[in-house]
Amino acid sequence: MSSENAILKILEGHKLRKTKIRLEILQLFGERNYALSQNDIEESLHTYDRVTVYRTLKSFEEQGIIHRIIDDSGISKFAICGSCDTHQHHDKHVHLSCIKCGNTFCLDQALPEIKAPKGYTFLNYSLLVQGICENCNK
């Protein structure tokens, strides 16, 4: 996903204008294989204020480009979506929070469907597993 053509395709497919910050944030996601917090992005890019980064992440999440993960410290992190759209996120998979490096990873393991009890409505659910990532295990 780190190629400029792939990034442009994502923006075009979601009918978003090609702006410098959008390109740079998507490039950053493409370079990393783990979820990024807003602070991670701000520290990596240095040139954008907190509000601009927040608005960009919010629009990406609303458009189904990224999904939010709350890690074990309570911090929101974001990762590229696989098959989401503007109406609903379809990224029901397991996330691993590495206890050594602190990174959060999307794992290619689907969550079982959980049925809401009568009278309840589930809007979202996730599963966060604590463990050690592949790099830290080496």
C-alpha positions as CSV (number, residue, x, y, z in Angstrom):
1,M,0.0,0.0,0.0
2,S,3.0,2.3,0.3
3,S,3.2,3.1,-3.5
4,E,1.8,6.5,-4.5
5,N,-0.5,4.8,-7.1
6,A,-2.1,2.7,-4.3
7,I,-2.5,5.7,-2.1
8,L,-4.1,7.7,-4.9
9,K,-6.5,4.9,-5.6
10,I,-7.6,4.8,-2.0
11,L,-8.3,8.5,-2.0
12,E,-10.1,8.4,-5.4
13,G,-12.1,5.4,-4.4
14,H,-13.4,7.2,-1.4
15,K,-13.9,10.5,-3.3
16,L,-11.4,12.4,-1.2
17,R,-9.2,15.2,-2.5
18,K,-5.5,14.5,-2.8
19,T,-3.9,16.7,-0.1
20,K,-0.4,16.6,1.2
21,I,-1.4,15.5,4.7
22,R,-3.7,12.7,3.4
23,L,-0.9,11.4,1.2
24,E,1.7,11.6,3.9
25,I,-0.5,9.9,6.5
26,L,-1.4,7.1,4.1
27,Q,2.2,6.7,3.2
28,L,3.1,6.4,6.9
29,F,0.5,3.7,7.4
30,G,1.9,1.9,4.4
31,E,5.4,2.0,5.8
32,R,4.4,0.5,9.2
33,N,2.9,-2.9,9.8
34,Y,1.2,-1.9,13.0
35,A,-1.5,0.4,14.2
36,L,-0.6,4.1,14.8
37,S,-1.8,6.5,17.4
38,Q,-2.5,10.2,16.6
39,N,0.7,11.0,18.6
40,D,2.7,8.5,16.6
41,I,1.6,10.3,13.4
42,E,2.3,13.8,14.8
43,E,5.8,12.7,15.9
44,S,6.6,11.2,12.5
45,L,5.3,14.0,10.4
46,H,6.2,17.1,12.6
47,T,4.7,19.6,10.2
48,Y,1.0,19.4,11.1
49,D,-0.9,20.5,14.1
50,R,-2.9,18.2,16.3
51,V,-6.3,19.4,15.0
52,T,-5.3,18.9,11.3
53,V,-4.1,15.3,12.1
54,Y,-7.2,14.6,14.1
55,R,-9.6,15.8,11.3
56,T,-7.7,13.8,8.7
57,L,-7.9,10.6,10.9
58,K,-11.6,11.3,11.6
59,S,-12.4,11.6,7.9
60,F,-10.4,8.4,7.1
61,E,-12.3,6.5,9.8
62,E,-15.7,7.9,8.6
63,Q,-14.8,6.9,5.0
64,G,-13.8,3.4,6.0
65,I,-10.1,3.8,5.1
66,I,-8.9,3.1,8.7
67,H,-10.4,1.5,11.8
68,R,-9.9,2.4,15.4
69,I,-8.4,0.1,18.0
70,I,-8.4,0.8,21.7
71,D,-5.2,-0.8,23.0
72,D,-4.6,-2.1,26.5
73,S,-3.5,1.3,27.8
74,G,-6.7,2.9,26.6
75,I,-5.1,4.8,23.7
76,S,-6.8,4.9,20.3
77,K,-4.8,3.5,17.5
78,F,-5.6,3.3,13.9
79,A,-4.9,0.7,11.2
80,I,-5.8,0.5,7.5
81,C,-9.1,-1.2,6.8
82,G,-9.5,-4.2,4.5
83,S,-13.0,-4.1,3.3
84,C,-14.8,-1.2,5.1
85,D,-17.0,1.5,3.6
86,T,-18.6,4.7,4.7
87,H,-21.6,2.9,6.1
88,Q,-20.0,0.2,8.3
89,H,-16.6,-1.2,9.3
90,H,-16.2,-4.8,8.5
91,D,-12.8,-5.3,10.3
92,K,-13.9,-7.8,12.9
93,H,-10.6,-9.4,13.6
94,V,-8.2,-10.0,16.5
95,H,-5.6,-7.4,17.5
96,L,-2.4,-8.1,19.4
97,S,-0.8,-5.7,21.7
98,C,2.9,-6.5,22.1
99,I,4.0,-6.2,25.8
100,K,7.6,-5.7,24.7
101,C,7.5,-3.0,21.9
102,G,4.0,-1.6,22.7
103,N,2.9,-1.9,19.1
104,T,-0.6,-3.1,18.2
105,F,-1.1,-5.4,15.2
106,C,-4.1,-6.6,13.2
107,L,-4.1,-10.4,13.0
108,D,-5.6,-12.3,10.2
109,Q,-8.0,-14.1,12.5
110,A,-11.7,-13.3,12.3
111,L,-13.8,-12.9,15.3
112,P,-16.9,-15.1,15.8
113,E,-20.2,-13.3,15.3
114,I,-21.6,-12.3,18.7
115,K,-25.4,-12.0,18.9
116,A,-26.8,-9.2,21.0
117,P,-29.3,-10.3,23.7
118,K,-32.9,-9.2,23.1
119,G,-33.2,-5.5,23.7
120,Y,-29.5,-4.8,23.1
121,T,-27.8,-3.4,20.0
122,F,-24.1,-3.9,19.4
123,L,-22.5,-1.2,17.4
124,N,-18.9,-2.5,17.5
125,Y,-16.8,-5.1,19.2
126,S,-13.2,-6.1,19.2
127,L,-10.8,-8.5,20.7
128,L,-7.4,-7.4,22.0
129,V,-4.9,-10.0,22.9
130,Q,-1.7,-9.2,24.9
131,G,1.4,-11.1,23.7
132,I,4.7,-10.7,22.0
133,C,5.0,-9.8,18.3
134,E,7.0,-11.6,15.7
135,N,9.9,-9.0,15.8
136,C,10.2,-9.1,19.6
137,N,10.1,-12.9,19.6
138,K,13.3,-13.1,17.4
